[in-house]
């Protein structure tokens, strides 16, 4: 494993739903694997099924869910396992919790216009949310707070996921989190 001094890092990949977070995450996981680093991916849709099997997507439920997600990432990094958070986490405070507790941390913002996300909509979230009084999709019915000072910004319309992943790996090396 090419971790520097056996310190595990956390990388939070954030952006609107359907912005390309999961695609960038998959490319990053592969590029890290090629360097001998096996990172755990904490993907919000999968974890939500375990942590909140009947999600309400209200502020209280989201607060609890993202606290649990950050806790899982902290536990893994404390055990030497690098973590990639693949999650919108629509409030900065959710991502900041992980940043405050994981010493080697990067926040990556996948910047993608809402119209592009809505056109992609691979899971049908935006289609289901339009016209629904109960839907609370970040960027549509509820606020999404982009990072104020992300470690890296990915332009989803101008950069390939592989190129973005390569820039994340280069940043890990530059910061000394990875050799």
C-alpha positions as CSV (number, residue, x, y, z in Angstrom):
1,X,0.0,0.0,0.0
2,X,1.3,3.4,-0.9
3,X,-0.1,5.4,2.0
4,X,2.3,7.8,3.5
5,X,3.2,6.8,7.1
6,X,0.2,4.4,7.1
7,X,-2.2,7.3,7.5
8,X,-5.5,6.7,5.9
9,X,-7.3,9.6,4.2
10,X,-10.9,10.5,3.6
11,X,-12.2,12.0,0.3
12,X,-15.7,13.5,0.2
13,X,-17.0,13.7,-3.4
14,X,-20.0,16.0,-3.3
15,X,-22.3,17.6,-5.9
16,X,-25.9,17.6,-6.9
17,X,-27.6,14.3,-7.6
18,X,-26.7,13.0,-11.0
19,X,-23.7,15.4,-11.2
20,X,-21.2,12.5,-11.8
21,X,-20.0,11.8,-8.3
22,X,-20.3,8.0,-8.6
23,X,-18.6,8.0,-12.0
24,X,-15.7,10.0,-10.6
25,X,-15.6,7.8,-7.5
26,X,-15.4,4.6,-9.6
27,X,-12.5,6.1,-11.7
28,X,-10.7,7.2,-8.5
29,X,-11.1,3.8,-6.8
30,X,-9.6,2.2,-9.9
31,X,-6.7,4.5,-10.1
32,X,-6.0,4.1,-6.4
33,X,-6.2,0.3,-6.8
34,X,-3.6,0.5,-9.6
35,X,-1.3,2.1,-7.0
36,X,-2.0,-0.7,-4.5
37,X,-4.4,1.3,-2.4
38,X,-7.8,-0.4,-1.6
39,X,-10.1,2.4,-0.6
40,X,-13.5,1.8,0.9
41,X,-16.4,3.6,-0.8
42,X,-19.2,4.8,1.4
43,X,-22.0,5.4,-1.1
44,X,-25.0,7.2,0.4
45,X,-27.7,5.3,-1.5
46,X,-26.3,2.0,-0.3
47,X,-25.7,3.1,3.2
48,X,-29.1,4.7,3.5
49,X,-30.7,1.3,3.0
50,X,-28.9,0.1,6.2
51,X,-28.9,3.3,8.3
52,X,-32.3,4.6,7.5
53,X,-34.3,1.9,5.7
54,X,-37.4,4.2,5.6
55,X,-35.9,7.6,4.9
56,X,-37.9,10.7,5.2
57,X,-35.3,13.0,3.6
58,X,-36.1,15.7,6.1
59,X,-33.5,17.8,7.9
60,X,-33.5,15.7,11.0
61,X,-33.1,12.4,9.2
62,X,-30.4,13.8,6.9
63,X,-28.5,15.1,9.9
64,X,-28.6,11.7,11.6
65,X,-27.7,9.8,8.4
66,X,-24.7,12.0,7.6
67,X,-23.5,11.9,11.2
68,X,-23.6,8.0,10.9
69,X,-21.8,8.2,7.5
70,X,-19.1,10.4,8.9
71,X,-18.7,8.1,11.9
72,X,-18.3,5.1,9.6
73,X,-15.6,7.0,7.7
74,X,-13.8,8.0,10.8
75,X,-13.8,4.4,12.1
76,X,-12.4,3.1,8.9
77,X,-9.6,5.7,8.6
78,X,-8.7,5.1,12.2
79,X,-8.1,1.5,11.2
80,X,-5.9,2.5,8.3
81,X,-8.5,2.1,5.5
82,X,-8.8,5.0,3.1
83,X,-12.3,6.2,2.5
84,X,-14.1,7.8,-0.4
85,X,-17.5,9.3,0.5
86,X,-19.8,9.3,-2.5
87,X,-22.6,11.5,-1.2
88,X,-24.4,14.7,-2.0
89,X,-24.5,15.8,1.6
90,X,-26.4,18.9,0.7
91,X,-25.3,20.9,3.8
92,X,-21.7,22.0,4.3
93,X,-22.0,21.0,8.0
94,X,-22.5,17.4,7.1
95,X,-19.2,17.3,5.2
96,X,-17.4,19.4,7.7
97,X,-18.1,16.8,10.4
98,X,-15.9,14.3,8.6
99,X,-13.3,17.0,7.8
100,X,-13.0,17.9,11.5
101,X,-12.5,14.3,12.5
102,X,-10.3,12.9,9.7
103,X,-6.9,14.5,9.7
104,X,-6.1,13.7,6.1
105,X,-9.2,14.9,4.3
106,X,-10.1,16.3,0.8
107,X,-13.4,17.7,-0.3
108,X,-14.0,17.3,-4.1
109,X,-16.8,19.3,-5.7
110,X,-18.3,17.9,-8.9
111,X,-19.7,21.1,-10.3
112,X,-22.6,20.4,-12.7
113,X,-25.5,22.6,-13.7
114,X,-28.9,21.5,-12.4
115,X,-30.2,21.3,-16.0
116,X,-27.5,18.8,-16.9
117,X,-28.2,16.8,-13.7
118,X,-31.9,16.7,-14.5
119,X,-31.2,15.7,-18.1
120,X,-29.0,12.8,-16.9
121,X,-31.2,11.6,-14.1
122,X,-30.1,7.9,-14.2
123,X,-32.1,7.0,-11.1
124,X,-35.2,9.1,-12.0
125,X,-35.0,11.2,-8.9
126,X,-35.8,14.5,-10.6
127,X,-38.6,13.0,-12.6
128,X,-40.2,11.6,-9.5
129,X,-39.6,14.9,-7.6
130,X,-41.2,17.2,-10.1
131,X,-44.7,18.0,-9.0
132,X,-44.4,16.0,-5.7
133,X,-45.2,18.0,-2.6
134,X,-43.2,15.5,-0.4
135,X,-40.0,15.3,-2.5
136,X,-36.9,17.0,-1.2
137,X,-34.2,16.7,-3.8
138,X,-31.2,18.9,-3.2
139,X,-30.9,21.6,-5.7
140,X,-34.6,21.4,-6.6
141,X,-36.9,21.5,-3.5
142,X,-34.2,21.8,-0.8
143,X,-31.0,23.7,-0.7
144,X,-27.6,22.4,-1.8
145,X,-24.6,24.2,-0.3
146,X,-21.6,23.8,-2.5
147,X,-18.2,23.8,-0.7
148,X,-16.9,27.3,0.0
149,X,-13.3,26.2,-0.4
150,X,-13.1,22.7,-2.0
151,X,-9.8,21.1,-2.4
152,X,-10.6,20.4,-6.0
153,X,-13.4,21.4,-8.4
154,X,-14.4,19.0,-11.2
155,X,-16.2,20.6,-14.1
156,X,-18.6,17.8,-15.1
157,X,-19.1,19.2,-18.6
158,X,-15.4,19.8,-19.5
159,X,-13.5,17.0,-17.8
160,X,-13.7,13.2,-18.0
161,X,-14.1,11.2,-14.8
162,X,-10.7,9.6,-15.4
163,X,-9.0,13.0,-15.7
164,X,-10.7,14.2,-12.6
165,X,-9.7,11.1,-10.7
166,X,-6.1,11.6,-11.9
167,X,-6.2,15.1,-10.5
168,X,-7.4,13.8,-7.1
169,X,-4.6,11.3,-7.0
170,X,-2.1,14.0,-7.9
171,X,-3.5,16.1,-5.0
172,X,-3.2,13.2,-2.6
173,X,0.5,12.9,-3.6
174,X,1.1,16.7,-3.4
175,X,-0.4,16.8,0.1
176,X,1.7,13.9,1.2
177,X,-1.3,11.6,1.8
178,X,-0.1,9.2,-0.8
179,X,3.4,8.4,-2.1
